[in-house]
Amino acid sequence: MLRNVAGVPLEPATEDSLNSIAAEVKIGRSDLIQTVLREWLERTPVCRSG
């Protein structure tokens, strides 16, 4: 799991969107990024070769 998501550089428009969503759902920016990434990884199929 990502631990230091506060240092993740993002484009200004993405940064603004994240901050707006985080404020709307009343969670921190870092918590929002962790939640989004965790849910995305859970839904992404694993590619297996062999």
PDB file of N, H, CA, C and O in Angstrom:
ATOM      1  N   MET A   1       0.846  -1.175   0.000  1.00  0.00           N
ATOM      2  CA  MET A   1       0.000   0.000   0.000  1.00  0.00           C
ATOM      3  C   MET A   1       0.890   1.235   0.000  1.00  0.00           C
ATOM      4  O   MET A   1       1.963   1.253   0.603  1.00  0.00           O
ATOM      5  N   LEU A   2       0.427   2.243  -0.675  1.00  0.00           N
ATOM      6  H   LEU A   2      -0.445   2.229  -1.165  1.00  0.00           H
ATOM      7  CA  LEU A   2       1.161   3.502  -0.687  1.00  0.00           C
ATOM      8  C   LEU A   2       1.069   4.167   0.679  1.00  0.00           C
ATOM      9  O   LEU A   2      -0.004   4.239   1.280  1.00  0.00           O
ATOM     10  N   ARG A   3       2.195   4.645   1.154  1.00  0.00           N
ATOM     11  H   ARG A   3       3.066   4.587   0.666  1.00  0.00           H
ATOM     12  CA  ARG A   3       2.204   5.280   2.468  1.00  0.00           C
ATOM     13  C   ARG A   3       2.383   6.793   2.371  1.00  0.00           C
ATOM     14  O   ARG A   3       1.864   7.530   3.209  1.00  0.00           O
ATOM     15  N   ASN A   4       3.106   7.260   1.366  1.00  0.00           N
ATOM     16  H   ASN A   4       3.528   6.661   0.685  1.00  0.00           H
ATOM     17  CA  ASN A   4       3.389   8.682   1.259  1.00  0.00           C
ATOM     18  C   ASN A   4       2.739   9.250   0.005  1.00  0.00           C
ATOM     19  O   ASN A   4       3.431   9.717  -0.900  1.00  0.00           O
ATOM     20  N   VAL A   5       1.413   9.212  -0.050  1.00  0.00           N
ATOM     21  H   VAL A   5       0.851   8.833   0.685  1.00  0.00           H
ATOM     22  CA  VAL A   5       0.727   9.716  -1.231  1.00  0.00           C
ATOM     23  C   VAL A   5       0.674  11.238  -1.254  1.00  0.00           C
ATOM     24  O   VAL A   5       0.323  11.827  -2.277  1.00  0.00           O
ATOM     25  N   ALA A   6       1.012  11.873  -0.157  1.00  0.00           N
ATOM     26  H   ALA A   6       1.296  11.394   0.674  1.00  0.00           H
ATOM     27  CA  ALA A   6       1.016  13.336  -0.126  1.00  0.00           C
ATOM     28  C   ALA A   6       2.049  13.901  -1.092  1.00  0.00           C
ATOM     29  O   ALA A   6       1.888  15.017  -1.585  1.00  0.00           O
ATOM     30  N   GLY A   7       3.103  13.146  -1.366  1.00  0.00           N
ATOM     31  H   GLY A   7       3.234  12.240  -0.965  1.00  0.00           H
ATOM     32  CA  GLY A   7       4.153  13.614  -2.254  1.00  0.00           C
ATOM     33  C   GLY A   7       3.956  13.241  -3.711  1.00  0.00           C
ATOM     34  O   GLY A   7       4.842  13.472  -4.533  1.00  0.00           O
ATOM     35  N   VAL A   8       2.799  12.663  -4.045  1.00  0.00           N
ATOM     36  H   VAL A   8       2.079  12.476  -3.376  1.00  0.00           H
ATOM     37  CA  VAL A   8       2.539  12.263  -5.426  1.00  0.00           C
ATOM     38  C   VAL A   8       2.243  13.511  -6.251  1.00  0.00           C
ATOM     39  O   VAL A   8       1.271  14.215  -5.979  1.00  0.00           O
ATOM     40  N   PRO A   9       3.081  13.797  -7.267  1.00  0.00           N
ATOM     41  CA  PRO A   9       2.840  14.982  -8.090  1.00  0.00           C
ATOM     42  C   PRO A   9       1.692  14.734  -9.079  1.00  0.00           C
ATOM     43  O   PRO A   9       1.671  13.718  -9.774  1.00  0.00           O
ATOM     44  N   LEU A  10       0.757  15.658  -9.130  1.00  0.00           N
ATOM     45  H   LEU A  10       0.774  16.483  -8.566  1.00  0.00           H
ATOM     46  CA  LEU A  10      -0.389  15.542 -10.028  1.00  0.00           C
ATOM     47  C   LEU A  10      -0.572  16.844 -10.792  1.00  0.00           C
ATOM     48  O   LEU A  10      -0.099  17.899 -10.368  1.00  0.00           O
ATOM     49  N   GLU A  11      -1.259  16.759 -11.917  1.00  0.00           N
ATOM     50  H   GLU A  11      -1.643  15.903 -12.261  1.00  0.00           H
ATOM     51  CA  GLU A  11      -1.562  17.958 -12.689  1.00  0.00           C
ATOM     52  C   GLU A  11      -2.508  18.839 -11.872  1.00  0.00           C
ATOM     53  O   GLU A  11      -3.289  18.327 -11.070  1.00  0.00           O
ATOM     54  N   PRO A  12      -2.445  20.145 -12.067  1.00  0.00           N
ATOM     55  CA  PRO A  12      -3.287  21.051 -11.272  1.00  0.00           C
ATOM     56  C   PRO A  12      -4.784  20.733 -11.345  1.00  0.00           C
ATOM     57  O   PRO A  12      -5.473  20.802 -10.327  1.00  0.00           O
ATOM     58  N   ALA A  13      -5.291  20.389 -12.515  1.00  0.00           N
ATOM     59  H   ALA A  13      -4.731  20.333 -13.342  1.00  0.00           H
ATOM     60  CA  ALA A  13      -6.721  20.071 -12.642  1.00  0.00           C
ATOM     61  C   ALA A  13      -7.076  18.825 -11.843  1.00  0.00           C
ATOM     62  O   ALA A  13      -8.136  18.765 -11.219  1.00  0.00           O
ATOM     63  N   THR A  14      -6.192  17.830 -11.860  1.00  0.00           N
ATOM     64  H   THR A  14      -5.332  17.879 -12.367  1.00  0.00           H
ATOM     65  CA  THR A  14      -6.416  16.605 -11.090  1.00  0.00           C
ATOM     66  C   THR A  14      -6.348  16.903  -9.602  1.00  0.00           C
ATOM     67  O   THR A  14      -7.152  16.395  -8.820  1.00  0.00           O
ATOM     68  N   GLU A  15      -5.396  17.717  -9.220  1.00  0.00           N
ATOM     69  H   GLU A  15      -4.743  18.129  -9.855  1.00  0.00           H
ATOM     70  CA  GLU A  15      -5.237  18.120  -7.821  1.00  0.00           C
ATOM     71  C   GLU A  15      -6.499  18.822  -7.316  1.00  0.00           C
ATOM     72  O   GLU A  15      -6.981  18.533  -6.220  1.00  0.00           O
ATOM     73  N   ASP A  16      -7.029  19.744  -8.123  1.00  0.00           N
ATOM     74  H   ASP A  16      -6.637  19.978  -9.013  1.00  0.00           H
ATOM     75  CA  ASP A  16      -8.250  20.460  -7.749  1.00  0.00           C
ATOM     76  C   ASP A  16      -9.430  19.503  -7.589  1.00  0.00           C
ATOM     77  O   ASP A  16     -10.209  19.618  -6.643  1.00  0.00           O
ATOM     78  N   SER A  17      -9.552  18.564  -8.519  1.00  0.00           N
ATOM     79  H   SER A  17      -8.919  18.471  -9.288  1.00  0.00           H
ATOM     80  CA  SER A  17     -10.648  17.591  -8.454  1.00  0.00           C
ATOM     81  C   SER A  17     -10.544  16.731  -7.205  1.00  0.00           C
ATOM     82  O   SER A  17     -11.536  16.513  -6.510  1.00  0.00           O
ATOM     83  N   LEU A  18      -9.340  16.242  -6.921  1.00  0.00           N
ATOM     84  H   LEU A  18      -8.534  16.419  -7.486  1.00  0.00           H
ATOM     85  CA  LEU A  18      -9.135  15.423  -5.723  1.00  0.00           C
ATOM     86  C   LEU A  18      -9.492  16.194  -4.455  1.00  0.00           C
ATOM     87  O   LEU A  18     -10.168  15.671  -3.569  1.00  0.00           O
ATOM     88  N   ASN A  19      -9.038  17.421  -4.378  1.00  0.00           N
ATOM     89  H   ASN A  19      -8.489  17.846  -5.098  1.00  0.00           H
ATOM     90  CA  ASN A  19      -9.322  18.237  -3.197  1.00  0.00           C
ATOM     91  C   ASN A  19     -10.818  18.490  -3.041  1.00  0.00           C
ATOM     92  O   ASN A  19     -11.339  18.463  -1.926  1.00  0.00           O
ATOM     93  N   SER A  20     -11.511  18.736  -4.152  1.00  0.00           N
ATOM     94  H   SER A  20     -11.088  18.758  -5.058  1.00  0.00           H
ATOM     95  CA  SER A  20     -12.957  18.971  -4.103  1.00  0.00           C
ATOM     96  C   SER A  20     -13.706  17.728  -3.648  1.00  0.00           C
ATOM     97  O   SER A  20     -14.598  17.806  -2.804  1.00  0.00           O
ATOM     98  N   ILE A  21     -13.339  16.577  -4.214  1.00  0.00           N
ATOM     99  H   ILE A  21     -12.615  16.514  -4.900  1.00  0.00           H
ATOM    100  CA  ILE A  21     -14.003  15.323  -3.843  1.00  0.00           C
ATOM    101  C   ILE A  21     -13.716  14.983  -2.385  1.00  0.00           C
ATOM    102  O   ILE A  21     -14.619  14.587  -1.648  1.00  0.00           O
ATOM    103  N   ALA A  22     -12.468  15.136  -1.971  1.00  0.00           N
ATOM    104  H   ALA A  22     -11.735  15.458  -2.570  1.00  0.00           H
ATOM    105  CA  ALA A  22     -12.098  14.841  -0.583  1.00  0.00           C
ATOM    106  C   ALA A  22     -12.899  15.713   0.388  1.00  0.00           C
ATOM    107  O   ALA A  22     -13.361  15.228   1.421  1.00  0.00           O
ATOM    108  N   ALA A  23     -13.062  16.979   0.064  1.00  0.00           N
ATOM    109  H   ALA A  23     -12.687  17.374  -0.775  1.00  0.00           H
ATOM    110  CA  ALA A  23     -13.838  17.875   0.926  1.00  0.00           C
ATOM    111  C   ALA A  23     -15.310  17.470   0.941  1.00  0.00           C
ATOM    112  O   ALA A  23     -15.967  17.522   1.981  1.00  0.00           O
ATOM    113  N   GLU A  24     -15.816  17.070  -0.214  1.00  0.00           N
ATOM    114  H   GLU A  24     -15.282  17.029  -1.059  1.00  0.00           H
ATOM    115  CA  GLU A  24     -17.228  16.683  -0.319  1.00  0.00           C
ATOM    116  C   GLU A  24     -17.550  15.449   0.526  1.00  0.00           C
ATOM    117  O   GLU A  24     -18.596  15.388   1.173  1.00  0.00           O
ATOM    118  N   VAL A  25     -16.651  14.473   0.516  1.00  0.00           N
ATOM    119  H   VAL A  25     -15.802  14.522  -0.010  1.00  0.00           H
ATOM    120  CA  VAL A  25     -16.898  13.239   1.277  1.00  0.00           C
ATOM    121  C   VAL A  25     -16.258  13.283   2.670  1.00  0.00           C
ATOM    122  O   VAL A  25     -16.308  12.312   3.425  1.00  0.00           O
ATOM    123  N   LYS A  26     -15.662  14.424   2.986  1.00  0.00           N
ATOM    124  H   LYS A  26     -15.621  15.213   2.373  1.00  0.00           H
ATOM    125  CA  LYS A  26     -15.089  14.679   4.316  1.00  0.00           C
ATOM    126  C   LYS A  26     -14.005  13.681   4.717  1.00  0.00           C
ATOM    127  O   LYS A  26     -14.010  13.143   5.825  1.00  0.00           O
ATOM    128  N   ILE A  27     -13.079  13.449   3.791  1.00  0.00           N
ATOM    129  H   ILE A  27     -13.076  13.886   2.891  1.00  0.00           H
ATOM    130  CA  ILE A  27     -11.888  12.662   4.107  1.00  0.00           C
ATOM    131  C   ILE A  27     -10.676  13.416   3.585  1.00  0.00           C
ATOM    132  O   ILE A  27     -10.814  14.327   2.768  1.00  0.00           O
ATOM    133  N   GLY A  28      -9.520  13.054   4.038  1.00  0.00           N
ATOM    134  H   GLY A  28      -9.408  12.314   4.702  1.00  0.00           H
ATOM    135  CA  GLY A  28      -8.299  13.710   3.594  1.00  0.00           C
ATOM    136  C   GLY A  28      -7.914  13.300   2.175  1.00  0.00           C
ATOM    137  O   GLY A  28      -8.331  12.255   1.677  1.00  0.00           O
ATOM    138  N   ARG A  29      -7.117  14.138   1.546  1.00  0.00           N
ATOM    139  H   ARG A  29      -6.778  14.987   1.950  1.00  0.00           H
ATOM    140  CA  ARG A  29      -6.651  13.878   0.182  1.00  0.00           C
ATOM    141  C   ARG A  29      -5.904  12.550   0.104  1.00  0.00           C
ATOM    142  O   ARG A  29      -6.134  11.760  -0.812  1.00  0.00           O
ATOM    143  N   SER A  30      -5.015  12.302   1.057  1.00  0.00           N
ATOM    144  H   SER A  30      -4.828  12.944   1.801  1.00  0.00           H
ATOM    145  CA  SER A  30      -4.242  11.059   1.069  1.00  0.00           C
ATOM    146  C   SER A  30      -5.149   9.846   1.210  1.00  0.00           C
ATOM    147  O   SER A  30      -4.950   8.836   0.536  1.00  0.00           O
ATOM    148  N   ASP A  31      -6.145   9.945   2.086  1.00  0.00           N
ATOM    149  H   ASP A  31      -6.307  10.766   2.634  1.00  0.00           H
ATOM    150  CA  ASP A  31      -7.091   8.838   2.260  1.00  0.00           C
ATOM    151  C   ASP A  31      -7.877   8.588   0.981  1.00  0.00           C
ATOM    152  O   ASP A  31      -8.136   7.438   0.624  1.00  0.00           O
ATOM    153  N   LEU A  32      -8.255   9.650   0.296  1.00  0.00           N
ATOM    154  H   LEU A  32      -8.045  10.584   0.586  1.00  0.00           H
ATOM    155  CA  LEU A  32      -8.990   9.505  -0.961  1.00  0.00           C
ATOM    156  C   LEU A  32      -8.136   8.801  -2.011  1.00  0.00           C
ATOM    157  O   LEU A  32      -8.611   7.886  -2.683  1.00  0.00           O
ATOM    158  N   ILE A  33      -6.880   9.220  -2.156  1.00  0.00           N
ATOM    159  H   ILE A  33      -6.494   9.963  -1.609  1.00  0.00           H
ATOM    160  CA  ILE A  33      -5.987   8.590  -3.132  1.00  0.00           C
ATOM    161  C   ILE A  33      -5.804   7.115  -2.800  1.00  0.00           C
ATOM    162  O   ILE A  33      -5.854   6.274  -3.698  1.00  0.00           O
ATOM    163  N   GLN A  34      -5.594   6.786  -1.535  1.00  0.00           N
ATOM    164  H   GLN A  34      -5.554   7.469  -0.806  1.00  0.00           H
ATOM    165  CA  GLN A  34      -5.424   5.387  -1.135  1.00  0.00           C
ATOM    166  C   GLN A  34      -6.674   4.570  -1.440  1.00  0.00           C
ATOM    167  O   GLN A  34      -6.579   3.440  -1.918  1.00  0.00           O
ATOM    168  N   THR A  35      -7.844   5.138  -1.164  1.00  0.00           N
ATOM    169  H   THR A  35      -7.922   6.056  -0.776  1.00  0.00           H
ATOM    170  CA  THR A  35      -9.103   4.435  -1.422  1.00  0.00           C
ATOM    171  C   THR A  35      -9.297   4.191  -2.909  1.00  0.00           C
ATOM    172  O   THR A  35      -9.647   3.085  -3.321  1.00  0.00           O
ATOM    173  N   VAL A  36      -9.070   5.217  -3.711  1.00  0.00           N
ATOM    174  H   VAL A  36      -8.786   6.115  -3.376  1.00  0.00           H
ATOM    175  CA  VAL A  36      -9.240   5.088  -5.161  1.00  0.00           C
ATOM    176  C   VAL A  36      -8.283   4.045  -5.725  1.00  0.00           C
ATOM    177  O   VAL A  36      -8.691   3.195  -6.516  1.00  0.00           O
ATOM    178  N   LEU A  37      -7.029   4.101  -5.331  1.00  0.00           N
ATOM    179  H   LEU A  37      -6.697   4.792  -4.689  1.00  0.00           H
ATOM    180  CA  LEU A  37      -6.049   3.129  -5.827  1.00  0.00           C
ATOM    181  C   LEU A  37      -6.372   1.711  -5.379  1.00  0.00           C
ATOM    182  O   LEU A  37      -6.269   0.770  -6.166  1.00  0.00           O
ATOM    183  N   ARG A  38      -6.760   1.556  -4.126  1.00  0.00           N
ATOM    184  H   ARG A  38      -6.844   2.321  -3.487  1.00  0.00           H
ATOM    185  CA  ARG A  38      -7.094   0.226  -3.610  1.00  0.00           C
ATOM    186  C   ARG A  38      -8.272  -0.368  -4.383  1.00  0.00           C
ATOM    187  O   ARG A  38      -8.229  -1.529  -4.792  1.00  0.00           O
ATOM    188  N   GLU A  39      -9.329   0.436  -4.582  1.00  0.00           N
ATOM    189  H   GLU A  39      -9.363   1.379  -4.250  1.00  0.00           H
ATOM    190  CA  GLU A  39     -10.496  -0.064  -5.305  1.00  0.00           C
ATOM    191  C   GLU A  39     -10.165  -0.361  -6.758  1.00  0.00           C
ATOM    192  O   GLU A  39     -10.658  -1.339  -7.319  1.00  0.00           O
ATOM    193  N   TRP A  40      -9.329   0.478  -7.376  1.00  0.00           N
ATOM    194  H   TRP A  40      -8.928   1.273  -6.921  1.00  0.00           H
ATOM    195  CA  TRP A  40      -8.933   0.238  -8.765  1.00  0.00           C
ATOM    196  C   TRP A  40      -8.133  -1.059  -8.874  1.00  0.00           C
ATOM    197  O   TRP A  40      -8.370  -1.864  -9.775  1.00  0.00           O
ATOM    198  N   LEU A  41      -7.190  -1.259  -7.960  1.00  0.00           N
ATOM    199  H   LEU A  41      -6.998  -0.605  -7.228  1.00  0.00           H
ATOM    200  CA  LEU A  41      -6.375  -2.476  -7.989  1.00  0.00           C
ATOM    201  C   LEU A  41      -7.212  -3.725  -7.733  1.00  0.00           C
ATOM    202  O   LEU A  41      -6.944  -4.776  -8.315  1.00  0.00           O
ATOM    203  N   GLU A  42      -8.211  -3.624  -6.877  1.00  0.00           N
ATOM    204  H   GLU A  42      -8.428  -2.770  -6.405  1.00  0.00           H
ATOM    205  CA  GLU A  42      -9.086  -4.766  -6.605  1.00  0.00           C
ATOM    206  C   GLU A  42      -9.903  -5.155  -7.825  1.00  0.00           C
ATOM    207  O   GLU A  42     -10.254  -6.324  -7.988  1.00  0.00           O
ATOM    208  N   ARG A  43     -10.210  -4.191  -8.686  1.00  0.00           N
ATOM    209  H   ARG A  43      -9.925  -3.241  -8.554  1.00  0.00           H
ATOM    210  CA  ARG A  43     -11.050  -4.452  -9.856  1.00  0.00           C
ATOM    211  C   ARG A  43     -10.256  -4.742 -11.126  1.00  0.00           C
ATOM    212  O   ARG A  43     -10.826  -5.174 -12.128  1.00  0.00           O
ATOM    213  N   THR A  44      -8.958  -4.508 -11.091  1.00  0.00           N
ATOM    214  H   THR A  44      -8.495  -4.156 -10.277  1.00  0.00           H
ATOM    215  CA  THR A  44      -8.117  -4.718 -12.264  1.00  0.00           C
ATOM    216  C   THR A  44      -7.726  -6.187 -12.350  1.00  0.00           C
ATOM    217  O   THR A  44      -7.132  -6.729 -11.418  1.00  0.00           O
ATOM    218  N   PRO A  45      -8.062  -6.840 -13.478  1.00  0.00           N
ATOM    219  CA  PRO A  45      -7.692  -8.254 -13.598  1.00  0.00           C
ATOM    220  C   PRO A  45      -6.175  -8.429 -13.646  1.00  0.00           C
ATOM    221  O   PRO A  45      -5.452  -7.598 -14.195  1.00  0.00           O
ATOM    222  N   VAL A  46      -5.725  -9.511 -13.067  1.00  0.00           N
ATOM    223  H   VAL A  46      -6.312 -10.186 -12.621  1.00  0.00           H
ATOM    224  CA  VAL A  46      -4.302  -9.835 -13.065  1.00  0.00           C
ATOM    225  C   VAL A  46      -3.982 -10.542 -14.372  1.00  0.00           C
ATOM    226  O   VAL A  46      -4.648 -11.507 -14.745  1.00  0.00           O
ATOM    227  N   CYS A  47      -2.970 -10.061 -15.057  1.00  0.00           N
ATOM    228  H   CYS A  47      -2.429  -9.276 -14.753  1.00  0.00           H
ATOM    229  CA  CYS A  47      -2.543 -10.672 -16.317  1.00  0.00           C
ATOM    230  C   CYS A  47      -1.538 -11.773 -15.994  1.00  0.00           C
ATOM    231  O   CYS A  47      -0.472 -11.515 -15.435  1.00  0.00           O
ATOM    232  N   ARG A  48      -1.887 -12.974 -16.347  1.00  0.00           N
ATOM    233  H   ARG A  48      -2.753 -13.184 -16.801  1.00  0.00           H
ATOM    234  CA  ARG A  48      -0.991 -14.104 -16.084  1.00  0.00           C
ATOM    235  C   ARG A  48      -0.515 -14.676 -17.406  1.00  0.00           C
ATOM    236  O   ARG A  48      -1.312 -14.970 -18.297  1.00  0.00           O
ATOM    237  N   SER A  49       0.782 -14.827 -17.520  1.00  0.00           N
ATOM    238  H   SER A  49       1.430 -14.588 -16.797  1.00  0.00           H
ATOM    239  CA  SER A  49       1.338 -15.436 -18.734  1.00  0.00           C
ATOM    240  C   SER A  49       1.908 -16.796 -18.382  1.00  0.00           C
ATOM    241  O   SER A  49       2.369 -17.029 -17.264  1.00  0.00           O
ATOM    242  N   GLY A  50       1.867 -17.686 -19.360  1.00  0.00           N
ATOM    243  H   GLY A  50       1.494 -17.496 -20.268  1.00  0.00           H
ATOM    244  CA  GLY A  50       2.488 -18.976 -19.098  1.00  0.00           C
ATOM    245  C   GLY A  50       1.603 -20.079 -19.221  1.00  0.00           C
ATOM    246  O   GLY A  50       2.011 -21.223 -19.023  1.00  0.00           O
TER     247      GLY A  50
END
